[in-house]
Amino acid sequence: MATSTSVQFTVGKLDAGMAILLTEDHHLIEFPSLLLPPGVTSGSIVNIGVNRNYDQEARQRNEFWELQEAILEEFGRKAPEPPKLHVKHITQTSVILEWEPLVLCTATFKSLEIFRNGTRVSQQTSLGPNNSVKLSGLQLDTEYEFHITIKTTAGSFTSNKIKIRTHDLENLTGINVCFGYFSDDATPNKQELKEVLKRIGARYSDHVGNDTTHLLCNEKGGANYQKALDNSIPIVKPEWLIACENAGKMQAALPYYLVAQPEEK
């Protein structure tokens, strides 16, 4: 629905851009001359109508409030979600925890805290490329409880709690080796070592990662060798794995290091 009002004007001064219009009661307004009918000159009398479009007002008002509601729903009502924590890997003395990508909505990340048995053991103030953390120095065959808490500009949010038990010496399933360089006549060779891993329930991977426990090789060199050095991962001879299988339990890595370690004084 629309209502209209029409007012009569006398054209006064007229130029290419603006016209001066006079009302019957001598009020003066400026009006764009391009909107006047063709042929209008000074002294012409014109009627100008103004319409109010209620239907269009209602449509625009509805669109405005729909937009406000959408903004409120997106930025005002959705809060960050508590992180979801999982166990990625367990050994005799370490655990790797990982969490699903954090859902922060419009909040800003401030920090991530890692708790062991209710005590904070680590804190991250920035989010790296990996949603995981490796915690070492755990006791053999011991139960632990872990959870994480994220702090954001919208508050703190705590994950689910996870209970784990570190492996005992007889549990070899936590072994996850990576292979380095082997000489052509190496005995045992890689295929034989993979069969050993399968028999004891252990794993291997092609590249060194945060869940790699040992690097097996009998020669120095290569990307995996360098990464193992950089991350302080034991670099051992293949005989270490054979010794673990023969003994039926985890063996110390030090006697099998590819490069002999200096004795402590």
Secondary structure, 3 states (H helix, E strand, C coil): CEEEEEEEEEEEEECCCEEEEEECCCCEEEEEHHHCCCCCCCCCEEEEEEEEEHHHHHHHHHHHHHHHHHHHHHHHHCCCCCCCEEEEEECCCCEEEEECCCCCCCCCEEEEEEEECCEEEEEECCCCCCCEEEECCCCCCCEEEEEEEEEECCEEEECCCEEEECCCCCCCCCCEEEECECCCCCCCCHHHHHHHHHHHCCEEECCCCCCCCEEECCECCCHHHHHHHHCCCCEECCHHHHHHHHHCCCCCCHHHECCCCCCCC
